[in-house]
């Protein structure tokens, strides 16, 4: 009887863990799809590439509504699903350069940076909230 109780408890725990993981994955896909549908753009500065044992984080700084945000939630990452061309594009990101990014106003701490759209227009960069010192 006790063995059967452990089996039921394990099954319940497994269902709970799978449900929680599914919710997080679904939320991530939902946020990314909302950002991709958005018509809101900003300019983000690539500030840091931090290599960790099993991942690499790409940090971007940007301004939305005058508020400065630094995030690694940029949609830029190495993945086994990336093609060789996509991986090469990510490898060629330049620190302290500016890129076009999409965002959703209701969740401004998450953006999707387009690594193919480097922004060099100084006026646009200044209008996005950066200073002349940020550009140098």
CNS distance restraints for C-alpha pairs under 8 A (distance, minus, plus):
assign (resid   1 and name CA) (resid   5 and name CA) 6.47 0.50 0.50
assign (resid   2 and name CA) (resid   6 and name CA) 6.43 0.50 0.50
assign (resid   3 and name CA) (resid   7 and name CA) 6.34 0.50 0.50
assign (resid   4 and name CA) (resid   8 and name CA) 6.30 0.50 0.50
assign (resid   5 and name CA) (resid   9 and name CA) 6.15 0.50 0.50
assign (resid   6 and name CA) (resid  10 and name CA) 6.09 0.50 0.50
assign (resid   7 and name CA) (resid  11 and name CA) 6.25 0.50 0.50
assign (resid   8 and name CA) (resid  12 and name CA) 6.18 0.50 0.50
assign (resid   9 and name CA) (resid  13 and name CA) 6.10 0.50 0.50
assign (resid  10 and name CA) (resid  14 and name CA) 6.01 0.50 0.50
assign (resid  11 and name CA) (resid  15 and name CA) 6.18 0.50 0.50
assign (resid  12 and name CA) (resid  16 and name CA) 6.22 0.50 0.50
assign (resid  13 and name CA) (resid  17 and name CA) 6.17 0.50 0.50
assign (resid  14 and name CA) (resid  18 and name CA) 6.10 0.50 0.50
assign (resid  15 and name CA) (resid  19 and name CA) 6.01 0.50 0.50
assign (resid  16 and name CA) (resid  20 and name CA) 6.20 0.50 0.50
assign (resid  17 and name CA) (resid  21 and name CA) 6.19 0.50 0.50
assign (resid  18 and name CA) (resid  22 and name CA) 6.02 0.50 0.50
assign (resid  19 and name CA) (resid  23 and name CA) 6.21 0.50 0.50
assign (resid  20 and name CA) (resid  24 and name CA) 6.42 0.50 0.50
assign (resid  21 and name CA) (resid  25 and name CA) 6.19 0.50 0.50
assign (resid  22 and name CA) (resid  26 and name CA) 5.96 0.50 0.50
assign (resid  23 and name CA) (resid  27 and name CA) 6.01 0.50 0.50
assign (resid  24 and name CA) (resid  28 and name CA) 6.20 0.50 0.50
assign (resid  25 and name CA) (resid  29 and name CA) 6.33 0.50 0.50
assign (resid  26 and name CA) (resid  30 and name CA) 6.07 0.50 0.50
assign (resid  27 and name CA) (resid  31 and name CA) 6.14 0.50 0.50
assign (resid  28 and name CA) (resid  32 and name CA) 6.20 0.50 0.50
assign (resid  29 and name CA) (resid  33 and name CA) 6.06 0.50 0.50
assign (resid  30 and name CA) (resid  34 and name CA) 6.14 0.50 0.50
assign (resid  31 and name CA) (resid  35 and name CA) 6.20 0.50 0.50
assign (resid  32 and name CA) (resid  36 and name CA) 6.15 0.50 0.50
assign (resid  32 and name CA) (resid 112 and name CA) 7.70 0.50 0.50
assign (resid  33 and name CA) (resid  37 and name CA) 6.23 0.50 0.50
assign (resid  34 and name CA) (resid  38 and name CA) 6.17 0.50 0.50
assign (resid  34 and name CA) (resid 104 and name CA) 6.99 0.50 0.50
assign (resid  35 and name CA) (resid 102 and name CA) 6.16 0.50 0.50
assign (resid  35 and name CA) (resid 103 and name CA) 5.22 0.50 0.50
assign (resid  35 and name CA) (resid 104 and name CA) 5.44 0.50 0.50
assign (resid  35 and name CA) (resid 111 and name CA) 7.06 0.50 0.50
assign (resid  35 and name CA) (resid 112 and name CA) 7.02 0.50 0.50
assign (resid  36 and name CA) (resid 102 and name CA) 7.01 0.50 0.50
assign (resid  36 and name CA) (resid 103 and name CA) 7.96 0.50 0.50
assign (resid  36 and name CA) (resid 112 and name CA) 7.66 0.50 0.50
assign (resid  38 and name CA) (resid 102 and name CA) 6.87 0.50 0.50
assign (resid  38 and name CA) (resid 103 and name CA) 6.64 0.50 0.50
assign (resid  38 and name CA) (resid 104 and name CA) 6.14 0.50 0.50
assign (resid  39 and name CA) (resid 102 and name CA) 7.25 0.50 0.50
assign (resid  40 and name CA) (resid 102 and name CA) 5.70 0.50 0.50
assign (resid  40 and name CA) (resid 103 and name CA) 5.72 0.50 0.50
assign (resid  40 and name CA) (resid 104 and name CA) 6.54 0.50 0.50
assign (resid  40 and name CA) (resid 105 and name CA) 7.71 0.50 0.50
assign (resid  41 and name CA) (resid 100 and name CA) 6.88 0.50 0.50
assign (resid  41 and name CA) (resid 101 and name CA) 5.55 0.50 0.50
assign (resid  41 and name CA) (resid 102 and name CA) 4.53 0.50 0.50
assign (resid  41 and name CA) (resid 103 and name CA) 6.22 0.50 0.50
assign (resid  42 and name CA) (resid  62 and name CA) 7.27 0.50 0.50
assign (resid  42 and name CA) (resid  63 and name CA) 7.39 0.50 0.50
assign (resid  42 and name CA) (resid  64 and name CA) 7.38 0.50 0.50
assign (resid  42 and name CA) (resid 100 and name CA) 6.07 0.50 0.50
assign (resid  42 and name CA) (resid 101 and name CA) 5.34 0.50 0.50
assign (resid  42 and name CA) (resid 102 and name CA) 6.35 0.50 0.50
assign (resid  42 and name CA) (resid 103 and name CA) 7.49 0.50 0.50
assign (resid  42 and name CA) (resid 128 and name CA) 6.54 0.50 0.50
assign (resid  43 and name CA) (resid  62 and name CA) 6.27 0.50 0.50
assign (resid  43 and name CA) (resid  63 and name CA) 7.76 0.50 0.50
assign (resid  43 and name CA) (resid  98 and name CA) 6.39 0.50 0.50
assign (resid  43 and name CA) (resid  99 and name CA) 5.65 0.50 0.50
assign (resid  43 and name CA) (resid 100 and name CA) 4.79 0.50 0.50
assign (resid  43 and name CA) (resid 101 and name CA) 5.79 0.50 0.50
assign (resid  43 and name CA) (resid 119 and name CA) 7.45 0.50 0.50
assign (resid  43 and name CA) (resid 125 and name CA) 6.65 0.50 0.50
assign (resid  43 and name CA) (resid 128 and name CA) 6.11 0.50 0.50
assign (resid  44 and name CA) (resid  60 and name CA) 5.85 0.50 0.50
assign (resid  44 and name CA) (resid  61 and name CA) 5.46 0.50 0.50
assign (resid  44 and name CA) (resid  62 and name CA) 4.58 0.50 0.50
assign (resid  44 and name CA) (resid  63 and name CA) 7.73 0.50 0.50
assign (resid  44 and name CA) (resid  98 and name CA) 5.49 0.50 0.50
assign (resid  44 and name CA) (resid  99 and name CA) 5.32 0.50 0.50
assign (resid  44 and name CA) (resid 100 and name CA) 6.26 0.50 0.50
assign (resid  44 and name CA) (resid 101 and name CA) 6.30 0.50 0.50
assign (resid  44 and name CA) (resid 113 and name CA) 7.41 0.50 0.50
assign (resid  45 and name CA) (resid  60 and name CA) 5.29 0.50 0.50
assign (resid  45 and name CA) (resid  61 and name CA) 5.11 0.50 0.50
assign (resid  45 and name CA) (resid  62 and name CA) 6.35 0.50 0.50
assign (resid  45 and name CA) (resid  95 and name CA) 7.84 0.50 0.50
assign (resid  45 and name CA) (resid  96 and name CA) 5.98 0.50 0.50
assign (resid  45 and name CA) (resid  97 and name CA) 5.65 0.50 0.50
assign (resid  45 and name CA) (resid  98 and name CA) 4.36 0.50 0.50
assign (resid  45 and name CA) (resid  99 and name CA) 6.34 0.50 0.50
assign (resid  46 and name CA) (resid  58 and name CA) 7.44 0.50 0.50
assign (resid  46 and name CA) (resid  59 and name CA) 6.12 0.50 0.50
assign (resid  46 and name CA) (resid  60 and name CA) 4.54 0.50 0.50
assign (resid  46 and name CA) (resid  61 and name CA) 6.62 0.50 0.50
assign (resid  46 and name CA) (resid  93 and name CA) 7.78 0.50 0.50
assign (resid  46 and name CA) (resid  94 and name CA) 6.98 0.50 0.50
assign (resid  46 and name CA) (resid  95 and name CA) 5.15 0.50 0.50
assign (resid  46 and name CA) (resid  96 and name CA) 5.34 0.50 0.50
assign (resid  46 and name CA) (resid  97 and name CA) 5.75 0.50 0.50
assign (resid  46 and name CA) (resid  98 and name CA) 6.25 0.50 0.50
assign (resid  46 and name CA) (resid  99 and name CA) 7.48 0.50 0.50
assign (resid  47 and name CA) (resid  58 and name CA) 7.87 0.50 0.50
assign (resid  47 and name CA) (resid  59 and name CA) 5.67 0.50 0.50
assign (resid  47 and name CA) (resid  60 and name CA) 5.49 0.50 0.50
assign (resid  47 and name CA) (resid  61 and name CA) 6.72 0.50 0.50
assign (resid  47 and name CA) (resid  95 and name CA) 5.40 0.50 0.50
assign (resid  47 and name CA) (resid  96 and name CA) 5.44 0.50 0.50
assign (resid  47 and name CA) (resid  97 and name CA) 7.93 0.50 0.50
assign (resid  48 and name CA) (resid  57 and name CA) 7.97 0.50 0.50
assign (resid  48 and name CA) (resid  58 and name CA) 5.98 0.50 0.50
assign (resid  48 and name CA) (resid  59 and name CA) 5.02 0.50 0.50
assign (resid  48 and name CA) (resid  60 and name CA) 7.17 0.50 0.50
assign (resid  48 and name CA) (resid  95 and name CA) 6.46 0.50 0.50
assign (resid  49 and name CA) (resid  56 and name CA) 6.91 0.50 0.50
assign (resid  49 and name CA) (resid  57 and name CA) 5.83 0.50 0.50
assign (resid  49 and name CA) (resid  58 and name CA) 4.78 0.50 0.50
assign (resid  49 and name CA) (resid  59 and name CA) 6.36 0.50 0.50
assign (resid  49 and name CA) (resid  95 and name CA) 7.79 0.50 0.50
assign (resid  50 and name CA) (resid  56 and name CA) 5.61 0.50 0.50
assign (resid  50 and name CA) (resid  57 and name CA) 5.10 0.50 0.50
assign (resid  50 and name CA) (resid  58 and name CA) 6.50 0.50 0.50
assign (resid  50 and name CA) (resid  59 and name CA) 7.92 0.50 0.50
assign (resid  51 and name CA) (resid  55 and name CA) 6.35 0.50 0.50
assign (resid  51 and name CA) (resid  56 and name CA) 4.39 0.50 0.50
assign (resid  51 and name CA) (resid  57 and name CA) 6.43 0.50 0.50
assign (resid  52 and name CA) (resid  56 and name CA) 5.60 0.50 0.50
assign (resid  52 and name CA) (resid  57 and name CA) 7.65 0.50 0.50
assign (resid  55 and name CA) (resid  78 and name CA) 7.61 0.50 0.50
assign (resid  56 and name CA) (resid  77 and name CA) 7.00 0.50 0.50
assign (resid  56 and name CA) (resid  78 and name CA) 7.16 0.50 0.50
assign (resid  57 and name CA) (resid  72 and name CA) 5.92 0.50 0.50
assign (resid  57 and name CA) (resid  77 and name CA) 7.08 0.50 0.50
assign (resid  58 and name CA) (resid  72 and name CA) 5.35 0.50 0.50
assign (resid  58 and name CA) (resid  74 and name CA) 7.27 0.50 0.50
assign (resid  58 and name CA) (resid  76 and name CA) 6.69 0.50 0.50
assign (resid  58 and name CA) (resid  77 and name CA) 7.18 0.50 0.50
assign (resid  59 and name CA) (resid  70 and name CA) 6.66 0.50 0.50
assign (resid  59 and name CA) (resid  71 and name CA) 5.38 0.50 0.50
assign (resid  59 and name CA) (resid  72 and name CA) 4.47 0.50 0.50
assign (resid  59 and name CA) (resid  73 and name CA) 7.77 0.50 0.50
assign (resid  59 and name CA) (resid  74 and name CA) 7.43 0.50 0.50
assign (resid  60 and name CA) (resid  70 and name CA) 5.62 0.50 0.50
assign (resid  60 and name CA) (resid  71 and name CA) 5.55 0.50 0.50
assign (resid  60 and name CA) (resid  72 and name CA) 6.47 0.50 0.50
assign (resid  60 and name CA) (resid  74 and name CA) 7.09 0.50 0.50
assign (resid  61 and name CA) (resid  68 and name CA) 7.02 0.50 0.50
assign (resid  61 and name CA) (resid  69 and name CA) 5.59 0.50 0.50
assign (resid  61 and name CA) (resid  70 and name CA) 4.39 0.50 0.50
assign (resid  61 and name CA) (resid  71 and name CA) 6.60 0.50 0.50
assign (resid  62 and name CA) (resid  68 and name CA) 5.78 0.50 0.50
assign (resid  62 and name CA) (resid  69 and name CA) 5.46 0.50 0.50
assign (resid  62 and name CA) (resid  70 and name CA) 6.66 0.50 0.50
assign (resid  62 and name CA) (resid 128 and name CA) 7.77 0.50 0.50
assign (resid  62 and name CA) (resid 129 and name CA) 7.69 0.50 0.50
assign (resid  62 and name CA) (resid 130 and name CA) 7.98 0.50 0.50
assign (resid  63 and name CA) (resid  67 and name CA) 5.25 0.50 0.50
assign (resid  63 and name CA) (resid  68 and name CA) 4.52 0.50 0.50
assign (resid  63 and name CA) (resid  69 and name CA) 6.08 0.50 0.50
assign (resid  63 and name CA) (resid 128 and name CA) 6.44 0.50 0.50
assign (resid  63 and name CA) (resid 129 and name CA) 5.78 0.50 0.50
assign (resid  63 and name CA) (resid 130 and name CA) 7.75 0.50 0.50
assign (resid  64 and name CA) (resid  68 and name CA) 6.80 0.50 0.50
assign (resid  64 and name CA) (resid  69 and name CA) 7.76 0.50 0.50
assign (resid  64 and name CA) (resid 108 and name CA) 7.00 0.50 0.50
assign (resid  66 and name CA) (resid 129 and name CA) 6.64 0.50 0.50
assign (resid  69 and name CA) (resid 109 and name CA) 6.73 0.50 0.50
assign (resid  71 and name CA) (resid 109 and name CA) 6.84 0.50 0.50
assign (resid  71 and name CA) (resid 110 and name CA) 7.35 0.50 0.50
assign (resid  73 and name CA) (resid 109 and name CA) 7.45 0.50 0.50
assign (resid  73 and name CA) (resid 110 and name CA) 5.31 0.50 0.50
assign (resid  73 and name CA) (resid 111 and name CA) 6.41 0.50 0.50
assign (resid  73 and name CA) (resid 112 and name CA) 7.76 0.50 0.50
assign (resid  74 and name CA) (resid 110 and name CA) 6.30 0.50 0.50
assign (resid  74 and name CA) (resid 111 and name CA) 4.92 0.50 0.50
assign (resid  74 and name CA) (resid 112 and name CA) 4.85 0.50 0.50
assign (resid  74 and name CA) (resid 113 and name CA) 5.67 0.50 0.50
assign (resid  75 and name CA) (resid 111 and name CA) 6.72 0.50 0.50
assign (resid  75 and name CA) (resid 112 and name CA) 4.69 0.50 0.50
assign (resid  75 and name CA) (resid 113 and name CA) 6.23 0.50 0.50
assign (resid  76 and name CA) (resid  90 and name CA) 7.26 0.50 0.50
assign (resid  76 and name CA) (resid 112 and name CA) 7.25 0.50 0.50
assign (resid  76 and name CA) (resid 113 and name CA) 6.69 0.50 0.50
assign (resid  76 and name CA) (resid 115 and name CA) 7.94 0.50 0.50
assign (resid  77 and name CA) (resid  90 and name CA) 7.54 0.50 0.50
assign (resid  78 and name CA) (resid  82 and name CA) 6.92 0.50 0.50
assign (resid  78 and name CA) (resid  87 and name CA) 6.65 0.50 0.50
assign (resid  78 and name CA) (resid  90 and name CA) 7.66 0.50 0.50
assign (resid  82 and name CA) (resid  86 and name CA) 5.67 0.50 0.50
assign (resid  82 and name CA) (resid  87 and name CA) 6.17 0.50 0.50
assign (resid  83 and name CA) (resid  87 and name CA) 6.27 0.50 0.50
assign (resid  84 and name CA) (resid  88 and name CA) 6.13 0.50 0.50
assign (resid  85 and name CA) (resid  89 and name CA) 6.22 0.50 0.50
assign (resid  86 and name CA) (resid  90 and name CA) 6.28 0.50 0.50
assign (resid  87 and name CA) (resid  91 and name CA) 6.12 0.50 0.50
assign (resid  88 and name CA) (resid  92 and name CA) 6.22 0.50 0.50
assign (resid  89 and name CA) (resid  93 and name CA) 6.73 0.50 0.50
assign (resid  89 and name CA) (resid 115 and name CA) 6.81 0.50 0.50
assign (resid  89 and name CA) (resid 116 and name CA) 7.35 0.50 0.50
assign (resid  90 and name CA) (resid 115 and name CA) 6.83 0.50 0.50
assign (resid  93 and name CA) (resid  97 and name CA) 7.99 0.50 0.50
assign (resid  93 and name CA) (resid 115 and name CA) 6.72 0.50 0.50
assign (resid  96 and name CA) (resid 135 and name CA) 7.68 0.50 0.50
assign (resid  97 and name CA) (resid 118 and name CA) 7.33 0.50 0.50
assign (resid  97 and name CA) (resid 119 and name CA) 7.73 0.50 0.50
assign (resid  98 and name CA) (resid 118 and name CA) 5.72 0.50 0.50
assign (resid  98 and name CA) (resid 119 and name CA) 5.23 0.50 0.50
assign (resid  98 and name CA) (resid 120 and name CA) 6.99 0.50 0.50
assign (resid  98 and name CA) (resid 125 and name CA) 7.77 0.50 0.50
assign (resid  99 and name CA) (resid 113 and name CA) 6.61 0.50 0.50
assign (resid  99 and name CA) (resid 114 and name CA) 6.49 0.50 0.50
assign (resid  99 and name CA) (resid 115 and name CA) 6.38 0.50 0.50
assign (resid  99 and name CA) (resid 116 and name CA) 7.83 0.50 0.50
assign (resid  99 and name CA) (resid 117 and name CA) 5.60 0.50 0.50
assign (resid  99 and name CA) (resid 118 and name CA) 4.33 0.50 0.50
assign (resid  99 and name CA) (resid 119 and name CA) 5.20 0.50 0.50
assign (resid 100 and name CA) (resid 113 and name CA) 6.00 0.50 0.50
assign (resid 100 and name CA) (resid 114 and name CA) 5.74 0.50 0.50
assign (resid 100 and name CA) (resid 115 and name CA) 7.68 0.50 0.50
assign (resid 100 and name CA) (resid 117 and name CA) 5.60 0.50 0.50
assign (resid 100 and name CA) (resid 118 and name CA) 6.42 0.50 0.50
assign (resid 100 and name CA) (resid 119 and name CA) 6.46 0.50 0.50
assign (resid 101 and name CA) (resid 111 and name CA) 6.25 0.50 0.50
assign (resid 101 and name CA) (resid 112 and name CA) 5.38 0.50 0.50
assign (resid 101 and name CA) (resid 113 and name CA) 4.14 0.50 0.50
assign (resid 101 and name CA) (resid 114 and name CA) 5.81 0.50 0.50
assign (resid 102 and name CA) (resid 111 and name CA) 5.61 0.50 0.50
assign (resid 102 and name CA) (resid 112 and name CA) 5.29 0.50 0.50
assign (resid 102 and name CA) (resid 113 and name CA) 6.52 0.50 0.50
assign (resid 103 and name CA) (resid 107 and name CA) 7.51 0.50 0.50
assign (resid 103 and name CA) (resid 108 and name CA) 6.10 0.50 0.50
assign (resid 103 and name CA) (resid 110 and name CA) 6.59 0.50 0.50
assign (resid 103 and name CA) (resid 111 and name CA) 4.76 0.50 0.50
assign (resid 103 and name CA) (resid 112 and name CA) 6.64 0.50 0.50
assign (resid 104 and name CA) (resid 108 and name CA) 5.86 0.50 0.50
assign (resid 104 and name CA) (resid 110 and name CA) 7.85 0.50 0.50
assign (resid 104 and name CA) (resid 111 and name CA) 7.66 0.50 0.50
assign (resid 114 and name CA) (resid 118 and name CA) 7.94 0.50 0.50
assign (resid 119 and name CA) (resid 125 and name CA) 7.56 0.50 0.50
assign (resid 120 and name CA) (resid 125 and name CA) 7.65 0.50 0.50
assign (resid 121 and name CA) (resid 125 and name CA) 6.34 0.50 0.50
assign (resid 122 and name CA) (resid 126 and name CA) 6.14 0.50 0.50
assign (resid 122 and name CA) (resid 135 and name CA) 7.72 0.50 0.50
assign (resid 123 and name CA) (resid 127 and name CA) 6.12 0.50 0.50
assign (resid 124 and name CA) (resid 128 and name CA) 6.16 0.50 0.50
assign (resid 125 and name CA) (resid 129 and name CA) 6.93 0.50 0.50
assign (resid 125 and name CA) (resid 130 and name CA) 6.05 0.50 0.50
assign (resid 125 and name CA) (resid 135 and name CA) 7.92 0.50 0.50
assign (resid 126 and name CA) (resid 130 and name CA) 4.92 0.50 0.50
assign (resid 126 and name CA) (resid 131 and name CA) 5.90 0.50 0.50
assign (resid 126 and name CA) (resid 132 and name CA) 7.16 0.50 0.50
assign (resid 130 and name CA) (resid 134 and name CA) 5.96 0.50 0.50
assign (resid 130 and name CA) (resid 135 and name CA) 7.44 0.50 0.50
assign (resid 131 and name CA) (resid 135 and name CA) 6.74 0.50 0.50
assign (resid 132 and name CA) (resid 136 and name CA) 6.64 0.50 0.50
